[in-house]
Amino acid sequence: MTETLRGNCFCGAVEIKATGAPEAMGYCHCQSCRTWSGGPVNAFSLWKPESVKVTKGANYIGKYSKTKLSKRQFCKKCGGHLMTAHPTLGLIDVFAATLPDLKFEPGIHVNYAETVLPMKDGLPKLKDFPAELGGSGETMPE
């Protein structure tokens, strides 16, 4: 059986569903994600685009692209953050908190060179991104 997870924005005007399993889960420490999320790290779950569907309120979705790497999506009614499309990676980051029933099992830290909240959890800490996603693949110590 394929798992379907449902989530919504802060006010509930936009609803989404994610089907199957994420490609990866982890934490991003980059300045852009910190500023966007309003927190010291961003907990991400990466999905193939065909696995994520807006089921209600598509007309309320606003989009913002600071760079070509990220197309951030939010509810225009409440401002609640939903997800970020990463076209160059072919993946969508559905913020872990957007899917309340997601069993969040992080496997990696990315952009750890920019961290403002060092974390000692035994997970790999990448300076930037994995080499297969265009980064250096270089790890850093906890």
C-alpha positions as CSV (number, residue, x, y, z in Angstrom):
1,M,0.0,0.0,0.0
2,T,1.3,3.5,-0.9
3,E,1.2,6.0,1.9
4,T,-0.6,9.3,1.4
5,L,0.2,12.2,3.7
6,R,-1.9,15.3,3.9
7,G,-1.0,18.7,5.0
8,N,-2.1,22.3,4.8
9,C,-1.1,25.9,5.3
10,F,-1.5,27.7,8.6
11,C,-5.2,28.7,8.0
12,G,-6.2,25.6,6.0
13,A,-7.1,27.4,2.8
14,V,-4.4,25.3,0.9
15,E,-4.2,21.6,1.2
16,I,-1.7,19.3,-0.3
17,K,-1.0,15.6,-0.4
18,A,2.2,13.7,-0.8
19,T,2.1,10.1,-2.0
20,G,4.7,7.4,-1.5
21,A,8.0,8.2,0.3
22,P,10.3,11.2,0.2
23,E,13.6,10.8,-1.7
24,A,15.4,12.3,1.3
25,M,14.9,14.1,4.6
26,G,17.3,16.3,6.5
27,Y,18.2,19.7,7.6
28,C,19.3,22.8,5.6
29,H,21.4,25.4,7.4
30,C,21.7,27.9,4.5
31,Q,21.0,31.6,5.2
32,S,18.1,31.6,2.6
33,C,16.3,28.7,4.3
34,R,16.8,30.2,7.7
35,T,15.4,33.6,6.7
36,W,12.5,32.0,4.8
37,S,11.6,29.6,7.6
38,G,12.1,32.1,10.4
39,G,14.2,29.4,12.3
40,P,17.8,28.4,12.7
41,V,17.4,25.4,10.4
42,N,14.9,24.1,7.9
43,A,13.7,20.6,8.2
44,F,13.1,19.3,4.6
45,S,11.5,16.3,2.9
46,L,12.3,16.0,-0.8
47,W,9.8,14.5,-3.1
48,K,9.5,13.8,-6.8
49,P,7.1,16.4,-8.3
50,E,4.6,13.8,-9.4
51,S,4.3,12.7,-5.8
52,V,3.0,16.1,-4.5
53,K,-0.4,17.5,-5.4
54,V,-2.4,20.5,-4.3
55,T,-5.9,19.3,-3.4
56,K,-7.5,22.5,-2.3
57,G,-6.9,26.2,-2.6
58,A,-4.4,26.4,-5.6
59,N,-5.7,29.9,-6.2
60,Y,-4.3,30.9,-2.8
61,I,-0.8,29.8,-3.6
62,G,1.8,32.6,-4.0
63,K,5.3,32.0,-5.3
64,Y,8.6,33.7,-4.7
65,S,11.9,33.0,-6.4
66,K,15.0,34.8,-5.0
67,T,17.1,32.6,-7.3
68,K,16.5,30.1,-10.1
69,L,17.3,27.3,-7.7
70,S,14.2,27.7,-5.5
71,K,10.6,28.5,-6.2
72,R,9.1,29.0,-2.8
73,Q,5.3,28.6,-2.3
74,F,3.1,30.0,0.4
75,C,-0.5,30.7,1.1
76,K,-1.5,34.2,0.1
77,K,-4.3,34.3,2.6
78,C,-2.3,33.5,5.8
79,G,1.3,33.6,4.7
80,G,1.9,30.0,5.7
81,H,4.8,28.3,4.0
82,L,4.1,25.1,2.1
83,M,6.9,23.9,-0.1
84,T,9.7,24.9,-2.4
85,A,10.2,23.6,-5.9
86,H,13.8,23.0,-6.9
87,P,13.6,22.8,-10.7
88,T,17.3,22.2,-11.2
89,L,17.2,19.2,-8.9
90,G,13.8,17.9,-10.1
91,L,12.5,17.8,-6.6
92,I,10.0,19.5,-4.3
93,D,10.8,20.3,-0.7
94,V,7.7,19.9,1.3
95,F,8.6,21.4,4.7
96,A,8.5,18.7,7.3
97,A,6.0,20.6,9.5
98,T,3.6,20.9,6.6
99,L,3.0,17.2,6.7
100,P,2.1,16.6,10.4
101,D,1.9,12.8,10.0
102,L,5.3,12.5,8.3
103,K,7.6,10.3,10.3
104,F,10.6,12.7,10.0
105,E,13.8,10.7,9.8
106,P,16.6,13.0,8.8
107,G,19.6,11.5,7.1
108,I,21.8,14.5,6.4
109,H,22.6,18.2,7.1
110,V,23.3,20.4,4.0
111,N,24.9,23.8,3.9
112,Y,26.4,23.1,7.3
113,A,29.2,25.7,6.6
114,E,26.5,28.3,7.2
115,T,25.1,26.9,10.4
116,V,24.1,29.1,13.3
117,L,22.9,26.2,15.3
118,P,25.6,23.4,15.5
119,M,23.9,20.0,16.0
120,K,25.5,16.9,17.4
121,D,23.3,14.1,16.2
122,G,25.7,11.8,14.4
123,L,24.4,12.6,10.9
124,P,26.7,13.6,8.0
125,K,27.3,17.3,7.9
126,L,27.9,18.5,4.3
127,K,29.7,21.8,3.7
128,D,27.2,22.5,0.9
129,F,25.3,19.8,-1.2
130,P,26.1,16.2,-2.2
131,A,28.3,16.0,-5.2
132,E,25.5,14.3,-7.2
133,L,23.4,17.4,-6.7
134,G,26.1,19.8,-7.8
135,G,27.8,20.4,-4.5
136,S,31.3,19.6,-3.3
137,G,30.2,16.6,-1.3
138,E,32.7,17.7,1.4
139,T,31.8,16.7,4.9
140,M,32.5,18.8,8.1
141,P,33.0,17.8,11.7
142,E,30.2,18.0,14.2
